[in-house]
Amino acid sequence: MSRSLYIGFGLIVLLLVAASIVIPLQSLPDLIENDPGLAWIVIGELRLPRALLALVYGAILGASGAAIQALFANPLASPDITGATGGAALGAVVMAYLIGFASPFGIAIGGVAGAGIALALLLMLAGPRAETATLLLAGIAISAITGAGTALALALAPSPFAFYDAYDWLMGSLVDRSLAQLAFAALPALAALIYLAKCAPALDRLALGEDVAEAMGYNIGAMRRNIIAATAIGVGAAVSVCGAVGFIGLVGPVLARRLTGGHPGRAILPSALIGAILLLSADIAVRFAPPDRTLPIGVLTAILGAPFFLSLVARMRWSARP
C-alpha cells in the first residue's frame, strides 16, 4: 500500500477519534461554558477512553485477522470465526465469576488464556493450512463450546444477577470504560500489534509454501506458535475490557488485501487501520440510538458483518466451480 494511502487512513482515524470525543456536538459548548470541570470529566474520563479503546480494539482485531488468515492461508479466518474471541470471553467470565478474581488484571489474564487455548485447539483440529470447510467446522465447534461454557459459568456464578451484569459486556460495549481499563487493553494489544507487524515478511514467504519459507531461514513452527500467542494476548486483553465484537477481524483484512496486491504479510498494518476505522465508525453510529435504548456495539458489527461474510463464502464457492 502506498504512503499516501497510509496517510489518508491515518487522517481518517484521527478525524473519527475527534468525532467520537465530541459527539453529540450540541451538549459540549454548554458544558464547557457552564462547568469546565464537568466538561473535562465527560471528555477526558468518559469519551477519550472510549474513543481510544475503539481505536486499539479495532486495530488489534484487524491485525490479528490478517495474521490468522495468512497463517491458515484462508481468507475466512478471523478471531471471532476461529473461536479466539469466544475463548477470551469464556476465560474472562470464568476468572471474574467463578474464580472470583474480578480485577482488571485477573480478567485480562483469563481473556488471554481463553483466546490462547481456543487458537491452540483450532490448530490441533484444523491443522496449520486448513481448508475452508475444515476451518469453518472447527471454528463453529469451538465457538459453540466457548458459548456454552460462558453461559454455564454465568449460571453457576454465586451472584444470581451475573448474567444481567455481564450482558452488555458479552455483547460488546465501550461505554463507561476508564483510563485504567484502557491501559490494561492497550498495552498488550499494542505490543501484540508491533510483533505481528514484524512478522509480515515471514508471512509473505509462508504464502509461497512452508518449504520455501524454511529454506529462507524461517522457523515455521516457532513462528506459528508466536503468532498464536501474540493474537491471544492482544485479542484476549481487548475482549476482557470491551467484550466480544465480531467481524472486524474478517472485514478489515479482506479489504486490506485488495490494497496490497494480495500479499498477506503486507496487509497487517492496513488491516489494523481499517479495523480501527470500522470500529470507531460503529461506535459513533451506536450513539444515535434512542436515548432510552442501549445498542451494544457487537450487535451492530454482527448485523453489518454477517452479510459480508456470507457474500465472501458465496464468492469463494462460485470461484471454485469449474
VOPAGU-2260 file (C-alpha; in pm, 1 decimal, decimal comma):
REM VOPAGU-2260
SITE   aa  ch    i         X         Y         Z
SITE  MET   A    0       0,0       0,0       0,0
SITE  SER   A    1     134,1     342,0     -90,5
SITE  ARG   A    2     241,8     600,6     163,5
SITE  SER   A    3     -39,8     833,5      57,3
SITE  LEU   A    4    -297,9     569,4     147,7
SITE  TYR   A    5    -137,0     520,2     488,6
SITE  ILE   A    6    -152,7     894,1     544,7
SITE  GLY   A    7    -513,6     904,6     428,1
SITE  PHE   A    8    -617,7     619,4     657,1
SITE  GLY   A    9    -429,6     781,0     945,7
SITE  LEU   A   10    -613,7    1109,1     893,8
SITE  ILE   A   11    -948,0     926,5     882,7
SITE  VAL   A   12    -862,9     755,7    1212,8
SITE  LEU   A   13    -773,9    1089,8    1374,9
SITE  LEU   A   14   -1095,3    1250,7    1248,3
SITE  LEU   A   15   -1304,0     961,4    1379,7
SITE  VAL   A   16   -1132,5     977,7    1720,7
SITE  ALA   A   17   -1209,3    1351,3    1735,5
SITE  ALA   A   18   -1569,5    1290,2    1628,4
SITE  SER   A   19   -1606,1    1017,0    1889,8
SITE  ILE   A   20   -1491,5    1256,7    2160,7
SITE  VAL   A   21   -1718,0    1549,9    2070,6
SITE  ILE   A   22   -2040,3    1366,3    1973,2
SITE  PRO   A   23   -2311,0    1476,3    2048,2
SITE  LEU   A   24   -2188,7    1818,5    1944,5
SITE  GLN   A   25   -2475,4    2021,2    2086,7
SITE  SER   A   26   -2404,2    1936,1    2451,4
SITE  LEU   A   27   -2035,8    2027,2    2468,2
SITE  PRO   A   28   -2049,4    2408,0    2426,6
SITE  ASP   A   29   -2291,0    2436,9    2719,6
SITE  LEU   A   30   -2076,3    2208,8    2935,2
SITE  ILE   A   31   -1757,3    2399,6    2859,6
SITE  GLU   A   32   -1921,3    2734,5    2924,9
SITE  ASN   A   33   -2110,8    2643,4    3241,3
SITE  ASP   A   34   -1884,8    2390,7    3410,8
SITE  PRO   A   35   -1531,8    2337,3    3271,2
SITE  GLY   A   36   -1460,9    2073,8    3538,6
SITE  LEU   A   37   -1759,1    1865,5    3433,0
SITE  ALA   A   38   -1659,2    1911,0    3068,7
SITE  TRP   A   39   -1317,6    1758,0    3146,3
SITE  ILE   A   40   -1482,3    1464,7    3324,1
SITE  VAL   A   41   -1706,1    1399,8    3023,8
SITE  ILE   A   42   -1431,7    1443,7    2765,0
SITE  GLY   A   43   -1121,7    1318,3    2944,4
SITE  GLU   A   44   -1259,6    1041,1    3163,0
SITE  LEU   A   45   -1556,4     910,0    2962,0
SITE  ARG   A   46   -1524,2     987,3    2593,1
SITE  LEU   A   47   -1147,5     980,7    2545,8
SITE  PRO   A   48   -1103,7     626,5    2688,3
SITE  ARG   A   49   -1399,5     511,2    2480,2
SITE  ALA   A   50   -1255,2     654,1    2158,5
SITE  LEU   A   51    -906,2     518,3    2224,1
SITE  LEU   A   52   -1044,0     175,2    2315,0
SITE  ALA   A   53   -1231,9     164,7    1985,2
SITE  LEU   A   54    -908,3     259,1    1809,8
SITE  VAL   A   55    -697,7      -3,2    1988,8
SITE  TYR   A   56    -955,5    -282,2    1977,4
SITE  GLY   A   57   -1032,4    -228,0    1610,3
SITE  ALA   A   58    -662,0    -218,0    1525,0
SITE  ILE   A   59    -573,4    -541,5    1705,4
SITE  LEU   A   60    -877,2    -719,4    1559,9
SITE  GLY   A   61    -778,2    -612,4    1209,0
SITE  ALA   A   62    -411,1    -703,7    1250,1
SITE  SER   A   63    -491,1   -1036,1    1421,1
SITE  GLY   A   64    -737,7   -1125,1    1149,2
SITE  ALA   A   65    -477,0   -1057,5     880,8
SITE  ALA   A   66    -215,4   -1265,2    1065,2
SITE  ILE   A   67    -453,9   -1558,3    1121,9
SITE  GLN   A   68    -567,2   -1553,0     760,2
SITE  ALA   A   69    -204,2   -1560,1     647,2
SITE  LEU   A   70    -116,9   -1833,1     896,0
SITE  PHE   A   71    -400,7   -2061,2     784,4
SITE  ALA   A   72    -387,3   -1946,5     420,5
SITE  ASN   A   73    -761,1   -1889,6     440,5
SITE  PRO   A   74    -947,7   -1558,2     389,2
SITE  LEU   A   75   -1233,3   -1670,3     615,1
SITE  ALA   A   76   -1018,5   -1697,1     927,8
SITE  SER   A   77   -1063,0   -1426,1    1191,0
SITE  PRO   A   78   -1050,3   -1400,8    1572,4
SITE  ASP   A   79   -1426,6   -1447,5    1612,1
SITE  ILE   A   80   -1478,2   -1717,1    1348,7
SITE  THR   A   81   -1184,7   -1922,1    1478,1
SITE  GLY   A   82   -1317,0   -1904,8    1834,0
SITE  ALA   A   83   -1047,2   -1677,7    1977,9
SITE  THR   A   84   -1296,4   -1406,0    2073,7
SITE  GLY   A   85   -1534,7   -1657,7    2230,9
SITE  GLY   A   86   -1246,1   -1822,8    2414,5
SITE  ALA   A   87   -1136,1   -1486,8    2552,0
SITE  ALA   A   88   -1490,1   -1413,8    2671,8
SITE  LEU   A   89   -1511,7   -1754,3    2839,8
SITE  GLY   A   90   -1177,3   -1708,8    3013,7
SITE  ALA   A   91   -1271,3   -1363,6    3137,6
SITE  VAL   A   92   -1611,0   -1481,1    3268,4
SITE  VAL   A   93   -1459,7   -1781,4    3447,6
SITE  MET   A   94   -1195,9   -1562,5    3607,9
SITE  ALA   A   95   -1444,9   -1296,4    3719,3
SITE  TYR   A   96   -1748,5   -1500,9    3822,8
SITE  LEU   A   97   -1622,1   -1845,9    3920,0
SITE  ILE   A   98   -1268,1   -1793,2    4042,6
SITE  GLY   A   99   -1357,7   -1453,5    4186,6
SITE  PHE   A  100   -1052,0   -1271,9    4052,1
SITE  ALA   A  101   -1255,4    -982,4    3913,5
SITE  SER   A  102    -981,4    -720,4    3899,6
SITE  PRO   A  103    -894,1    -582,5    3554,9
SITE  PHE   A  104    -564,1    -771,3    3567,1
SITE  GLY   A  105    -731,3   -1100,9    3657,9
SITE  ILE   A  106    -995,9   -1066,4    3388,5
SITE  ALA   A  107    -726,9    -980,7    3133,3
SITE  ILE   A  108    -529,7   -1293,1    3228,2
SITE  GLY   A  109    -844,6   -1501,6    3184,3
SITE  GLY   A  110    -914,3   -1345,6    2845,3
SITE  VAL   A  111    -562,4   -1407,2    2718,0
SITE  ALA   A  112    -563,4   -1768,3    2842,3
SITE  GLY   A  113    -904,9   -1837,3    2688,1
SITE  ALA   A  114    -807,0   -1695,4    2349,2
SITE  GLY   A  115    -480,8   -1889,3    2350,2
SITE  ILE   A  116    -649,4   -2219,5    2432,6
SITE  ALA   A  117    -911,8   -2164,6    2162,1
SITE  LEU   A  118    -649,5   -2092,9    1895,3
SITE  ALA   A  119    -433,9   -2387,1    2002,9
SITE  LEU   A  120    -739,1   -2612,5    1984,6
SITE  LEU   A  121    -817,9   -2479,9    1637,5
SITE  LEU   A  122    -465,1   -2556,8    1524,3
SITE  MET   A  123    -496,7   -2913,5    1651,6
SITE  LEU   A  124    -838,6   -2970,3    1495,0
SITE  ALA   A  125    -797,1   -2796,9    1160,8
SITE  GLY   A  126    -424,2   -2820,6    1100,8
SITE  PRO   A  127    -182,7   -2543,9    1004,7
SITE  ARG   A  128    -310,5   -2500,0     646,3
SITE  ALA   A  129    -678,8   -2573,3     689,0
SITE  GLU   A  130    -921,6   -2594,4     401,4
SITE  THR   A  131   -1218,7   -2360,5     421,9
SITE  ALA   A  132   -1473,3   -2625,0     522,1
SITE  THR   A  133   -1245,8   -2771,4     789,4
SITE  LEU   A  134   -1164,5   -2429,8     931,0
SITE  LEU   A  135   -1529,3   -2327,5     946,9
SITE  LEU   A  136   -1639,5   -2652,3    1109,6
SITE  ALA   A  137   -1362,4   -2636,1    1367,5
SITE  GLY   A  138   -1435,6   -2270,5    1435,6
SITE  ILE   A  139   -1807,8   -2336,9    1472,9
SITE  ALA   A  140   -1736,8   -2621,1    1715,2
SITE  ILE   A  141   -1500,2   -2411,0    1926,1
SITE  SER   A  142   -1740,9   -2114,9    1925,4
SITE  ALA   A  143   -2024,6   -2343,5    2035,9
SITE  ILE   A  144   -1811,5   -2483,9    2318,0
SITE  THR   A  145   -1699,7   -2142,0    2438,1
SITE  GLY   A  146   -2052,6   -2001,0    2414,0
SITE  ALA   A  147   -2196,8   -2288,8    2614,6
SITE  GLY   A  148   -1912,0   -2263,3    2863,6
SITE  THR   A  149   -1973,8   -1892,1    2911,6
SITE  ALA   A  150   -2345,2   -1949,3    2972,4
SITE  LEU   A  151   -2266,6   -2231,1    3217,7
SITE  ALA   A  152   -2013,5   -2018,8    3404,8
SITE  LEU   A  153   -2266,8   -1739,8    3445,6
SITE  ALA   A  154   -2537,2   -1987,5    3553,9
SITE  LEU   A  155   -2304,9   -2131,3    3821,1
SITE  ALA   A  156   -2182,7   -1793,4    3940,9
SITE  PRO   A  157   -2252,6   -1714,7    4308,5
SITE  SER   A  158   -2433,2   -1394,6    4212,1
SITE  PRO   A  159   -2788,3   -1454,0    4079,2
SITE  PHE   A  160   -2751,2   -1138,6    3870,7
SITE  ALA   A  161   -2427,9   -1244,2    3698,1
SITE  PHE   A  162   -2588,3   -1282,7    3355,8
SITE  TYR   A  163   -2754,6    -941,5    3371,3
SITE  ASP   A  164   -2432,9    -780,9    3493,7
SITE  ALA   A  165   -2234,6    -937,9    3209,7
SITE  TYR   A  166   -2489,5    -896,1    2930,2
SITE  ASP   A  167   -2370,0    -562,4    2792,1
SITE  TRP   A  168   -2009,4    -674,8    2814,6
SITE  LEU   A  169   -2079,0   -1005,7    2637,6
SITE  MET   A  170   -2246,7    -820,7    2350,9
SITE  GLY   A  171   -1951,0    -584,2    2321,5
SITE  SER   A  172   -1950,0    -240,8    2479,8
SITE  LEU   A  173   -1716,4      55,9    2510,6
SITE  VAL   A  174   -1940,6     253,4    2744,9
SITE  ASP   A  175   -1809,3     378,4    3081,9
SITE  ARG   A  176   -1460,3     238,3    3040,5
SITE  SER   A  177   -1189,3     403,3    3249,5
SITE  LEU   A  178    -835,1     513,5    3172,5
SITE  ALA   A  179    -708,8     219,8    3381,0
SITE  GLN   A  180    -909,8     -24,3    3169,3
SITE  LEU   A  181    -774,3     147,5    2859,6
SITE  ALA   A  182    -420,5      78,7    2982,1
SITE  PHE   A  183    -497,2    -288,7    3053,6
SITE  ALA   A  184    -626,7    -333,7    2698,3
SITE  ALA   A  185    -393,8    -102,1    2509,1
SITE  LEU   A  186     -51,9    -208,6    2634,9
SITE  PRO   A  187     -82,0    -582,9    2549,9
SITE  ALA   A  188    -271,8    -506,8    2228,7
SITE  LEU   A  189     -10,6    -260,6    2104,3
SITE  ALA   A  190     272,8    -499,2    2194,3
SITE  ALA   A  191      97,5    -776,1    2000,1
SITE  LEU   A  192      34,6    -541,5    1707,4
SITE  ILE   A  193     403,9    -448,3    1687,2
SITE  TYR   A  194     505,9    -813,7    1691,6
SITE  LEU   A  195     254,5    -909,5    1422,6
SITE  ALA   A  196     379,4    -624,2    1204,3
SITE  LYS   A  197     735,2    -757,5    1241,7
SITE  CYS   A  198     612,4   -1097,3    1118,7
SITE  ALA   A  199     491,8    -951,3     788,0
SITE  PRO   A  200     794,9   -1061,1     577,8
SITE  ALA   A  201     780,3   -1413,9     720,7
SITE  LEU   A  202     407,9   -1441,6     644,3
SITE  ASP   A  203     470,3   -1329,1     286,8
SITE  ARG   A  204     729,8   -1605,1     249,8
SITE  LEU   A  205     494,3   -1855,7     411,1
SITE  ALA   A  206     241,6   -1782,4     137,0
SITE  LEU   A  207     493,2   -1930,6    -108,8
SITE  GLY   A  208     494,5   -2257,1      83,4
SITE  GLU   A  209     640,9   -2389,5     407,9
SITE  ASP   A  210     939,7   -2541,4     227,9
SITE  VAL   A  211    1027,0   -2208,9      68,1
SITE  ALA   A  212     994,0   -2022,8     399,8
SITE  GLU   A  213    1209,2   -2277,1     583,1
SITE  ALA   A  214    1470,9   -2267,2     306,1
SITE  MET   A  215    1491,8   -1892,0     361,3
SITE  GLY   A  216    1570,5   -1946,3     729,2
SITE  TYR   A  217    1229,3   -1910,6     894,8
SITE  ASN   A  218    1131,1   -2146,3    1174,8
SITE  ILE   A  219     769,6   -2210,1    1077,2
SITE  GLY   A  220     674,7   -2395,5    1394,9
SITE  ALA   A  221     809,1   -2123,0    1622,1
SITE  MET   A  222     654,1   -1850,1    1408,7
SITE  ARG   A  223     316,1   -2021,6    1418,8
SITE  ARG   A  224     327,1   -2054,8    1798,4
SITE  ASN   A  225     441,8   -1695,6    1844,1
SITE  ILE   A  226     172,5   -1551,9    1618,5
SITE  ILE   A  227     -95,7   -1750,2    1800,6
SITE  ALA   A  228      44,7   -1627,4    2133,4
SITE  ALA   A  229      54,7   -1264,8    2015,0
SITE  THR   A  230    -300,4   -1286,5    1881,4
SITE  ALA   A  231    -419,5   -1441,7    2206,9
SITE  ILE   A  232    -253,1   -1168,2    2412,8
SITE  GLY   A  233    -381,9    -879,3    2203,4
SITE  VAL   A  234    -735,3   -1003,9    2141,3
SITE  GLY   A  235    -771,2   -1156,3    2488,6
SITE  ALA   A  236    -673,3    -835,2    2664,9
SITE  ALA   A  237    -907,9    -625,8    2448,9
SITE  VAL   A  238   -1200,7    -865,7    2488,1
SITE  SER   A  239   -1151,2    -874,6    2865,6
SITE  VAL   A  240   -1217,2    -499,7    2874,6
SITE  CYS   A  241   -1463,3    -443,5    2589,9
SITE  GLY   A  242   -1635,9    -777,6    2541,3
SITE  ALA   A  243   -1684,4    -969,3    2218,2
SITE  VAL   A  244   -1701,5    -773,2    1892,4
SITE  GLY   A  245   -1733,8    -976,5    1575,8
SITE  PHE   A  246   -1643,8    -948,0    1207,2
SITE  ILE   A  247   -1398,4    -656,4    1232,5
SITE  GLY   A  248   -1114,5    -907,9    1211,7
SITE  LEU   A  249   -1268,9   -1057,4     898,5
SITE  VAL   A  250   -1374,7    -748,9     704,5
SITE  GLY   A  251   -1060,0    -543,2     768,7
SITE  PRO   A  252    -808,1    -791,9     622,9
SITE  VAL   A  253   -1028,5    -874,4     323,0
SITE  LEU   A  254   -1044,7    -505,2     231,4
SITE  ALA   A  255    -675,3    -453,2     305,8
SITE  ARG   A  256    -559,4    -735,0      77,6
SITE  ARG   A  257    -721,6    -559,9    -215,3
SITE  LEU   A  258    -490,2    -265,0    -148,7
SITE  THR   A  259    -173,8    -469,3    -106,6
SITE  GLY   A  260    -182,7    -690,0    -413,3
SITE  GLY   A  261    -287,8    -997,0    -219,0
SITE  HIS   A  262      29,5   -1011,0      -7,7
SITE  PRO   A  263     -84,5   -1144,8     332,4
SITE  GLY   A  264     200,2   -1002,5     537,7
SITE  ARG   A  265     176,0    -655,8     389,3
SITE  ALA   A  266    -193,0    -648,5     481,2
SITE  ILE   A  267    -131,2    -646,0     857,5
SITE  LEU   A  268     -82,3    -271,9     911,2
SITE  PRO   A  269    -352,6    -168,0     659,8
SITE  SER   A  270    -586,4    -417,4     829,3
SITE  ALA   A  271    -513,1    -253,8    1164,1
SITE  LEU   A  272    -601,0      89,7    1025,4
SITE  ILE   A  273    -917,6     -34,7     853,6
SITE  GLY   A  274   -1018,9    -224,4    1168,2
SITE  ALA   A  275    -979,5      92,0    1374,1
SITE  ILE   A  276   -1184,4     288,9    1121,0
SITE  LEU   A  277   -1462,0      28,5    1120,4
SITE  LEU   A  278   -1491,7       5,1    1499,9
SITE  LEU   A  279   -1468,6     380,7    1553,2
SITE  SER   A  280   -1742,9     428,7    1292,3
SITE  ALA   A  281   -1959,6     162,0    1456,1
SITE  ASP   A  282   -1913,3     320,6    1799,0
SITE  ILE   A  283   -2016,1     659,3    1662,7
SITE  ALA   A  284   -2321,3     502,0    1498,2
SITE  VAL   A  285   -2448,0     344,7    1821,2
SITE  ARG   A  286   -2451,1     690,0    1983,7
SITE  PHE   A  287   -2750,5     775,6    1765,8
SITE  ALA   A  288   -2970,8     505,3    1916,9
SITE  PRO   A  289   -3277,6     637,5    2106,5
SITE  PRO   A  290   -3178,1     787,9    2443,9
SITE  ASP   A  291   -3370,2     523,6    2637,6
SITE  ARG   A  292   -3207,4     236,2    2444,1
SITE  THR   A  293   -2855,1      96,0    2452,5
SITE  LEU   A  294   -2732,0     -70,8    2135,3
SITE  PRO   A  295   -2429,4    -294,8    2203,2
SITE  ILE   A  296   -2157,6    -230,7    1950,1
SITE  GLY   A  297   -2106,4    -603,5    1893,1
SITE  VAL   A  298   -2466,3    -635,1    1774,3
SITE  LEU   A  299   -2415,7    -360,4    1516,3
SITE  THR   A  300   -2091,6    -509,2    1381,0
SITE  ALA   A  301   -2260,5    -850,0    1355,1
SITE  ILE   A  302   -2558,0    -703,3    1166,3
SITE  LEU   A  303   -2324,1    -538,0     917,7
SITE  GLY   A  304   -2054,6    -806,3     909,0
SITE  ALA   A  305   -2265,4   -1120,8     870,1
SITE  PRO   A  306   -2389,7   -1032,9     517,4
SITE  PHE   A  307   -2031,0    -952,3     419,8
SITE  PHE   A  308   -1920,8   -1292,6     548,7
SITE  LEU   A  309   -2197,9   -1471,3     358,1
SITE  SER   A  310   -2112,5   -1286,4      37,8
SITE  LEU   A  311   -1747,3   -1382,9      80,2
SITE  VAL   A  312   -1839,1   -1750,8     125,3
SITE  ALA   A  313   -2063,3   -1738,0    -180,8
SITE  ARG   A  314   -1794,4   -1569,5    -389,3
SITE  MET   A  315   -1536,9   -1832,4    -288,5
SITE  ARG   A  316   -1780,7   -2110,1    -376,3
SITE  TRP   A  317   -1856,0   -1969,6    -720,9
SITE  SER   A  318   -1489,1   -1905,9    -797,2
SITE  ALA   A  319   -1408,6   -2267,6    -708,6
SITE  ARG   A  320   -1664,6   -2408,1    -951,8
SITE  PRO   A  321   -1523,3   -2543,5   -1280,2
